[in-house]
Amino acid sequence: MSAPVALVTGAARGIGLATARGFLREGWHVAMADRDGDELMRAAEGLEGALPIIADVSRPDQVARMMAEALAHYSRLDALVNNAGVAEFGPIEVCDFAMWRRVMETNLDGVFLCSQAAIPALRESRGAIVNIASISGLRASTLRVAYGTSKAAVIQLTKQQAVELGEYGIRANCVAPGPVNTKLALAVHTPEIRAAYHDALPLNRYGSEEEIAEAILFLCSPRASYITGQVLAADGGFEATGAGLTLGRLVDAQRLRSRKLSRLLLPASSACADRARDRADLGRAFRYASCHARGQQPHRAKSVLMPDMQIGGGTMEDVMSLVITDAITPLPESRGRAGKEAFHAGSGWRGRTRQIPPGPAVCSGQGARPPLSGRGKDNLRSGSMKSFPIKELHCRAGRGKGAP
């Protein structure tokens, strides 16, 4: 019996190259496809059993040629790894259709075209398809409207493949990598983003290309013969965790520096700090901090996702936003107007901004407020302050003065 054959796209570097090398170590033959011909040839040099094929997976004619070359050389195909992908990040309002298509044609169209072209050969071998998505396809985040949507579509396409191709004995699964030390990640992840990811990962580190390759090799192997239609998040626990991990680590770090809980909570009002110190429940304390910064009633907020508090306002949106996950109902308008007037009369917001004491942290953004005093604080304590919606809240470490 001849050695099994895998075709790996995007094999010139990163996860694709690590996967190709892993197949070769396990005795497979590998067709390595990539549109970067020079890099592909350098990567394949010295790899015995590897066949480099220059092809762009977003072009149907090139995909057909790629498949024909692989089958002509090896006469069989046992596994297809759809790894080729591109990443372009930007806010949704500046993502033009050209960017959208550049991302979709490789990340989604390429998976569809390659899988479709491989079906006849995979039916004969009762082989496997492994599509490479991303944690961004499971969890939405800023700046990834095209990239995240393409990867979410890959996940759904994988399930569709599993349902339709199962009767032929073809298995289809998906690997969704989290933060991985690839050249692409190094190019687009700033030090601030990397630090934020470390705080959000239970394993507290980026993954390696080889670790992702191991997951791919398993799903292609007979060891996974009864697994199909599944999404394996190889992400260090990123998809499983929420705000608790980051907040817990922040608490530990802050306690080492200071025993003052008010510094940890980044309070938007002294009332917030008072309420926080009155309670040992840390989750409730953070809820008070974020709600009072918005002018909202804290008991109405069901859950809060806090950002990394060490990231400056200019880069916070690159990582994550402060989000209230449940709708907040504003207070009655009549009470809100009175509360607003009391706030302006008692807080020093108008004309007396120099009285606002600088603190260990500065919160800025539409709807953020300075510490309260006098009638403003009393109204906030009693819950009569109107809820003012805000677009986003940026917090940065340091000292400041004046109203935001």
C-alpha positions as CSV (number, residue, x, y, z in Angstrom):
1,M,0.0,0.0,0.0
2,S,1.4,3.4,-1.0
3,A,1.9,6.2,1.6
4,P,-1.1,8.5,2.2
5,V,-1.1,11.9,0.5
6,A,-2.1,15.3,1.9
7,L,-2.6,18.5,0.0
8,V,-1.9,21.6,2.2
9,T,-2.7,25.1,0.9
10,G,-0.8,28.1,2.2
11,A,2.1,25.8,2.9
12,A,5.0,28.3,2.2
13,R,5.1,29.5,5.8
14,G,3.4,29.4,9.2
15,I,0.9,26.8,10.2
16,G,0.7,25.4,6.7
17,L,4.5,24.7,6.6
18,A,4.4,23.3,10.1
19,T,1.6,21.0,9.0
20,A,3.4,19.9,5.9
21,R,6.5,19.0,7.9
22,G,4.3,17.1,10.4
23,F,2.8,15.0,7.6
24,L,6.2,14.2,6.3
25,R,7.4,13.1,9.8
26,E,4.5,10.7,10.0
27,G,5.3,9.1,6.6
28,W,2.8,10.9,4.4
29,H,3.5,12.5,1.0
30,V,2.6,16.2,0.8
31,A,1.6,18.5,-2.0
32,M,2.5,22.0,-0.8
33,A,0.5,24.8,-2.5
34,D,1.0,28.5,-2.2
35,R,0.7,31.6,-4.4
36,D,4.1,32.9,-3.2
37,G,6.3,30.9,-5.5
38,D,9.7,32.0,-4.3
39,E,8.9,31.4,-0.6
40,L,7.2,28.1,-1.4
41,M,10.3,26.8,-3.3
42,R,12.6,27.8,-0.4
43,A,10.2,26.1,2.1
44,A,10.0,22.9,0.1
45,E,13.8,22.6,-0.5
46,G,15.2,19.6,1.2
47,L,11.8,18.2,2.2
48,E,11.8,14.6,0.8
49,G,8.3,13.5,-0.3
50,A,7.0,17.1,-0.8
51,L,5.7,18.5,-4.1
52,P,5.5,22.3,-4.3
53,I,2.7,23.6,-6.5
54,I,2.4,27.4,-7.2
55,A,-1.3,28.2,-7.2
56,D,-3.8,30.9,-6.0
57,V,-6.7,29.1,-4.3
58,S,-9.0,32.0,-5.1
59,R,-8.8,31.3,-8.9
60,P,-10.9,28.4,-10.1
61,D,-8.6,27.6,-13.1
62,Q,-5.5,27.5,-10.8
63,V,-7.3,25.3,-8.3
64,A,-8.2,22.8,-11.1
65,R,-4.5,22.8,-12.2
66,M,-3.2,22.4,-8.7
67,M,-5.4,19.3,-8.1
68,A,-4.5,17.8,-11.5
69,E,-0.8,18.2,-10.7
70,A,-1.1,16.6,-7.3
71,L,-3.1,13.6,-8.6
72,A,-0.8,13.2,-11.6
73,H,2.2,13.0,-9.3
74,Y,0.7,10.9,-6.4
75,S,-2.3,9.2,-8.0
76,R,-4.3,9.6,-4.8
77,L,-5.4,12.1,-2.1
78,D,-6.2,11.2,1.5
79,A,-6.4,14.6,3.2
80,L,-7.0,18.2,2.2
81,V,-5.9,21.0,4.5
82,N,-7.5,24.3,3.5
83,N,-5.0,26.6,5.3
84,A,-4.5,29.5,2.9
85,G,-5.8,32.8,4.2
86,V,-5.2,36.5,4.4
87,A,-6.0,39.1,7.1
88,E,-6.9,42.7,6.7
89,F,-8.1,44.6,9.7
90,G,-10.1,47.8,9.9
91,P,-13.3,49.4,11.3
92,I,-16.5,48.4,9.5
93,E,-17.1,51.9,8.2
94,V,-13.7,51.9,6.3
95,C,-13.9,48.4,5.0
96,D,-14.6,48.9,1.4
97,F,-15.9,46.3,-1.0
98,A,-12.4,45.7,-2.5
99,M,-11.0,44.8,1.0
100,W,-14.1,42.6,1.6
101,R,-13.5,40.7,-1.6
102,R,-9.8,40.3,-1.1
103,V,-10.4,38.6,2.2
104,M,-13.4,36.6,1.1
105,E,-12.0,35.3,-2.1
106,T,-9.0,33.6,-0.3
107,N,-10.5,32.7,3.1
108,L,-13.9,31.5,1.9
109,D,-13.9,31.1,-1.8
110,G,-10.6,29.2,-1.7
111,V,-11.9,26.7,0.8
112,F,-15.0,26.1,-1.3
113,L,-13.1,25.7,-4.6
114,C,-10.4,23.4,-3.2
115,S,-12.8,21.2,-1.4
116,Q,-15.1,20.9,-4.4
117,A,-12.1,20.0,-6.6
118,A,-10.9,17.3,-4.1
119,I,-14.2,15.5,-3.6
120,P,-13.7,12.8,-6.4
121,A,-10.3,11.8,-5.0
122,L,-11.4,11.9,-1.4
123,R,-14.4,9.7,-2.2
124,E,-12.0,7.0,-3.4
125,S,-9.8,7.2,-0.3
126,R,-12.7,8.0,2.1
127,G,-10.4,10.8,3.2
128,A,-10.6,14.0,5.3
129,I,-11.0,17.7,4.9
130,V,-9.6,20.0,7.6
131,N,-10.4,23.7,7.2
132,I,-8.5,26.3,9.1
133,A,-10.8,29.0,10.6
134,S,-9.9,31.3,13.5
135,I,-11.1,32.1,17.0
136,S,-12.3,35.3,15.3
137,G,-14.9,33.1,13.6
138,L,-16.3,32.1,17.0
139,R,-16.0,35.4,18.9
140,A,-16.6,38.8,17.3
141,S,-14.1,41.5,18.0
142,T,-13.4,45.0,16.6
143,L,-11.6,45.6,13.3
144,R,-12.4,42.2,11.9
145,V,-15.6,42.6,10.0
146,A,-14.2,40.9,6.8
147,Y,-11.8,38.5,8.5
148,G,-14.0,37.4,11.3
149,T,-17.0,37.0,8.9
150,S,-15.0,34.9,6.5
151,K,-13.8,32.6,9.2
152,A,-17.3,32.2,10.7
153,A,-18.4,31.2,7.2
154,V,-15.7,28.7,7.0
155,I,-17.0,27.1,10.1
156,Q,-20.5,26.8,8.7
157,L,-19.1,25.5,5.4
158,T,-17.3,22.8,7.3
159,K,-20.5,21.6,8.9
160,Q,-22.2,21.7,5.5
161,Q,-19.4,19.5,4.1
162,A,-19.6,17.1,6.9
163,V,-23.4,16.6,6.4
164,E,-23.3,16.3,2.7
165,L,-20.1,14.3,2.3
166,G,-20.4,11.9,5.2
167,E,-22.3,9.4,3.0
168,Y,-19.1,9.1,0.9
169,G,-17.0,8.4,4.0
170,I,-15.4,11.9,3.8
171,R,-14.9,13.6,7.2
172,A,-14.8,17.4,7.4
173,N,-13.6,19.2,10.5
174,C,-12.4,22.7,11.4
175,V,-9.5,24.0,13.5
176,A,-9.9,27.5,14.9
177,P,-6.5,28.7,16.1
178,G,-6.3,31.4,18.8
179,P,-3.3,33.7,19.0
180,V,-0.3,32.0,17.4
181,N,3.3,33.1,16.9
182,T,3.2,33.3,13.1
183,K,4.7,36.0,10.8
184,L,1.2,37.2,10.1
185,A,0.5,37.7,13.8
186,L,3.8,39.4,14.4
187,A,2.9,41.8,11.6
188,V,-0.6,42.8,12.8
189,H,-0.4,42.3,16.6
190,T,1.0,45.3,18.3
191,P,2.7,44.9,21.7
192,E,-0.5,46.2,23.4
193,I,-2.6,43.6,21.6
194,R,-0.2,40.8,22.5
195,A,-0.3,41.9,26.2
196,A,-4.1,41.9,26.1
197,Y,-4.2,38.5,24.6
198,H,-1.8,37.2,27.3
199,D,-4.1,38.5,30.0
200,A,-7.1,36.8,28.3
201,L,-5.5,33.4,27.8
202,P,-5.7,30.8,30.6
203,L,-2.4,29.4,29.4
204,N,-1.0,32.9,29.4
205,R,0.9,32.6,26.1
206,Y,0.6,32.5,22.3
207,G,0.5,29.1,20.7
208,S,3.1,27.7,18.3
209,E,2.6,26.7,14.7
210,E,3.6,23.2,15.6
211,E,0.9,23.0,18.3
212,I,-1.8,23.9,15.7
213,A,-0.3,21.4,13.2
214,E,-0.7,18.6,15.8
215,A,-4.4,19.3,16.0
216,I,-4.7,19.2,12.2
217,L,-2.7,16.0,11.9
218,F,-4.9,14.3,14.4
219,L,-8.1,15.2,12.6
220,C,-6.7,13.9,9.3
221,S,-5.6,10.7,10.8
222,P,-7.5,7.4,11.4
223,R,-7.4,8.2,15.1
224,A,-10.2,10.7,14.3
225,S,-12.2,8.3,12.2
226,Y,-15.5,8.9,14.0
227,I,-15.1,12.7,14.2
228,T,-16.8,14.9,11.6
229,G,-18.5,18.3,11.6
230,Q,-16.6,19.6,14.6
231,V,-14.8,22.8,15.4
232,L,-11.6,22.4,17.5
233,A,-10.5,25.7,19.1
234,A,-6.8,25.4,19.5
235,D,-6.6,28.6,21.4
236,G,-5.1,28.2,24.9
237,G,-8.5,28.5,26.4
238,F,-9.3,31.9,24.9
239,E,-12.8,30.9,23.6
240,A,-13.8,29.3,26.9
241,T,-13.0,32.2,29.2
242,G,-14.7,35.5,29.8
243,A,-14.0,38.6,31.9
244,G,-13.3,36.7,35.0
245,L,-9.7,35.6,34.1
246,T,-8.6,39.1,33.1
247,L,-10.2,40.7,36.1
248,G,-8.7,38.1,38.5
249,R,-5.2,38.7,37.2
250,L,-5.7,42.4,37.3
251,V,-6.8,42.1,40.9
252,D,-3.7,40.1,41.9
253,A,-1.4,42.6,40.1
254,Q,-3.1,45.6,41.7
255,R,-3.1,44.2,45.2
256,L,0.6,43.8,44.9
257,R,0.9,47.5,44.1
258,S,-1.8,48.9,46.3
259,R,-4.4,47.9,48.8
260,K,-6.8,50.6,47.6
261,L,-9.6,49.0,45.8
262,S,-10.7,52.4,44.3
263,R,-7.5,52.4,42.2
264,L,-8.4,49.0,40.9
265,L,-11.9,49.9,40.0
266,L,-11.1,53.1,38.0
267,P,-14.1,54.8,39.7
268,A,-16.0,57.4,37.7
269,S,-17.5,58.7,41.0
270,S,-16.7,58.6,44.7
271,A,-20.1,57.0,45.1
272,C,-18.9,54.1,43.0
273,A,-15.8,53.7,45.2
274,D,-17.9,53.8,48.4
275,R,-20.3,51.1,47.1
276,A,-17.4,49.0,46.0
277,R,-15.6,49.2,49.3
278,D,-18.8,48.3,51.1
279,R,-19.0,45.0,49.3
280,A,-16.5,42.1,49.0
281,D,-18.1,40.9,45.9
282,L,-15.6,41.9,43.2
283,G,-17.8,41.3,40.3
284,R,-20.4,43.6,41.8
285,A,-17.8,46.2,42.4
286,F,-16.7,46.2,38.8
287,R,-20.4,46.4,37.8
288,Y,-20.8,49.5,39.9
289,A,-17.7,51.1,38.4
290,S,-18.7,50.6,34.8
291,C,-22.3,51.6,35.3
292,H,-21.6,54.7,37.2
293,A,-19.2,55.8,34.5
294,R,-22.1,55.5,32.2
295,G,-24.6,57.1,34.5
296,Q,-26.7,53.9,34.6
297,Q,-28.3,52.0,37.5
298,P,-26.0,49.3,38.5
299,H,-28.7,46.8,39.5
300,R,-29.9,46.7,35.8
301,A,-26.6,45.5,34.4
302,K,-26.5,41.8,34.2
303,S,-22.9,41.3,33.1
304,V,-19.9,43.4,32.1
305,L,-16.8,42.7,30.0
306,M,-14.0,44.9,31.1
307,P,-11.1,45.9,28.9
308,D,-7.4,45.6,29.7
309,M,-7.0,48.7,31.9
310,Q,-3.4,49.3,31.0
311,I,-4.0,50.0,27.3
312,G,-4.1,53.6,26.1
313,G,-7.3,55.2,24.7
314,G,-5.9,55.1,21.2
315,T,-5.3,51.4,21.1
316,M,-8.1,50.0,23.3
317,E,-10.5,49.6,20.5
318,D,-7.9,47.4,18.8
319,V,-8.3,44.9,21.6
320,M,-11.8,44.9,23.1
321,S,-14.5,47.3,24.1
322,L,-16.3,47.8,27.4
323,V,-19.6,46.1,26.8
324,I,-22.8,45.8,28.7
325,T,-24.3,42.6,27.5
326,D,-27.9,43.2,28.6
327,A,-30.1,46.2,27.6
328,I,-30.1,49.0,30.2
329,T,-33.4,50.8,30.7
330,P,-33.1,54.6,31.2
331,L,-34.7,56.1,34.2
332,P,-37.9,58.1,33.7
333,E,-37.3,61.3,31.8
334,S,-38.8,63.6,34.5
335,R,-36.4,62.3,37.1
336,G,-33.6,62.3,34.7
337,R,-33.8,66.1,34.0
338,A,-33.9,66.9,37.7
339,G,-30.9,64.6,38.3
340,K,-29.0,66.1,35.4
341,E,-29.5,69.6,36.8
342,A,-28.5,68.5,40.2
343,F,-25.4,66.8,38.8
344,H,-24.3,70.0,37.0
345,A,-25.0,72.1,40.2
346,G,-23.2,69.9,42.6
347,S,-20.3,68.3,40.7
348,G,-18.3,71.2,39.5
349,W,-18.6,70.0,35.9
350,R,-19.3,73.5,34.7
351,G,-16.9,76.3,35.4
352,R,-15.0,74.5,38.2
353,T,-13.2,71.7,36.4
354,R,-10.0,72.5,38.2
355,Q,-11.6,71.2,41.4
356,I,-11.7,67.7,39.9
357,P,-8.8,65.9,41.7
358,P,-6.5,64.0,39.5
359,G,-6.6,60.3,40.2
360,P,-4.6,57.1,39.3
361,A,-6.6,56.7,36.2
362,V,-8.4,59.0,33.7
363,C,-11.6,57.9,32.0
364,S,-12.6,59.7,28.8
365,G,-15.3,59.4,26.2
366,Q,-18.9,60.5,25.5
367,G,-20.9,60.1,28.6
368,A,-17.9,59.6,31.0
369,R,-18.0,61.8,34.1
370,P,-15.6,63.2,36.7
371,P,-15.9,62.3,40.4
372,L,-19.1,63.7,42.0
373,S,-19.7,65.7,45.1
374,G,-22.6,67.5,46.8
375,R,-26.1,67.2,45.3
376,G,-24.8,65.3,42.3
377,K,-23.4,62.5,44.4
378,D,-26.6,62.3,46.5
379,N,-28.7,62.0,43.4
380,L,-26.4,59.4,42.0
381,R,-26.6,57.4,45.3
382,S,-30.4,57.6,45.3
383,G,-30.6,56.4,41.7
384,S,-32.3,59.5,40.3
385,M,-29.6,60.3,37.7
386,K,-30.6,59.9,34.1
387,S,-28.9,57.2,32.1
388,F,-26.8,58.7,29.3
389,P,-25.8,56.2,26.5
390,I,-22.1,56.3,25.5
391,K,-20.4,55.0,22.4
392,E,-17.3,53.8,24.1
393,L,-15.2,54.3,27.2
394,H,-11.5,54.6,27.1
395,C,-9.4,54.2,30.3
396,R,-5.7,54.9,30.5
397,A,-3.3,54.8,33.4
398,G,-1.9,58.2,34.5
399,R,-3.0,61.5,35.9
400,G,-5.2,64.1,34.3
401,K,-7.1,67.3,34.9
402,G,-10.3,68.9,33.7
403,A,-13.4,67.4,32.3
404,P,-13.0,64.7,29.6
